[in-house]
Amino acid sequence: MTRLKVTTVGSSVGIVLPKELLTKLRVQKGDTLLALETADGIELTAYDAELEEQMVVMEGMLHDYRDALRRLAG
């Protein structure tokens, strides 16, 4: 577990990621991160345009087929 401190960055608020965490995320200064809400909390992951496109499609499918998915789950 890594503790992150929320701090002031200019007129905004941000967090500082330690070098070890940047290495694990495979990101560097200037890269974009995604914060995904999961059942276990918030997951940080490196931005992946292909994954984001797939998530948009999946969210649309979940919405369009929600009744069928509920029946399948039941």
Protein Blocks (a to p, Z undefined) as FASTA:
>chain_A
ZZdddddehjbccddddfklmmmnopaehiacdddddfkbccdddddfklmmmmmmmmmm
mmmmmmmmmmmmZZ
